[in-house]
């Protein structure tokens, strides 16, 4: 399933917590993560149209800027939260009054941070997010995004980034408006014009579609002209058997430097692929390549559990918001918080590199050609 590019772009997902007198020392009865799980479970035995409303609210709970329990405590209507109407407000009120015990998300919804959780993690090290120098996955109206390259770069300037990578989909993913080699060249000219303004370095890149054998859909000669290349799987993502061989083949593809959203999971829709992750991350480390933390709220792939394995293997980590519009660059909080929670060191994260250091890393990976 391809997500709507407008899915999370219209609002912040909640209300401004600064409007309310909230005591951070108060123990919550239920966090938004658990409320989201309760909403998703309620949807499973509720007919439409209420079912759709419950599913929508379950997903939006991850972007509520304040804990629903805290709003309820200070007497603020929960209908101020995105996706919450009177019916859902009543349900949440009942759960807050009588919290369930030891409710764990089902695997299809496990391992996702809410924005409140991410911010609590980041608050323990305020310098962490400030040290992020750029975003290495985003889409524009060249493929399935809603923003122009100029609009995406302007949003990045507002975040004080030194660089961004424009990673539109490639031609094999027609449903997402994937672009071909000629269009990549045309896009490069637009990027060059923006770079002449000198406000930010816009890197030429693509999110290349990989088939289940790890092969890409673009001419290598075109890809070598780019600043870096992400490779991502978009098909055969519901297989339940071990997919280690697929990942190793992808990492050994000499055209890519970053393996994007590796598992291919989507919240409450697809659990993602399974593999012997120690081996996968070990091969990435051996080749000097990076694996991505996709910060899109319903991806969050890799999650904290797998990142701890990646840390032990010693492979590089890349942050990408997978933004499909300028407002979504804020999803960097999810990527950064997951890495911090997993104990990833700054020197192992591409986004903490300067632009020149990042491009030197790409050159080094290309020289190895995936054959270490």
Protein Blocks (a to p, Z undefined) as FASTA:
>chain_A
ZZdfklmmmbgoiacfklpccdfkbccfbdfklmmmmmmmmmmmcccfklmmmmmmmmmm
mmocbdfklmmmnopafklpghiafklmmmmmmmmmmccehiacdfklgoiacfklmmmm
mmmmmmlmmmpgbdcbdcdfklmmfbdfklmmmmmmmnopabdcdddddfklmmnopacf
klmmmmmmmmmmmmmnomaccdddddddddfkopafbdfklmmmpmbdcdddfehklbfb
dcklmmmmmmmpmkbmbdchklopaehkbgbjaddfklmmmmmmmnopacdddfbfklop
acfklmmmmmmnopacdddehiabfklmmmmmmmmmmmmmnopafklpmklpcfklmmmm
mmmmmmnnopZZ
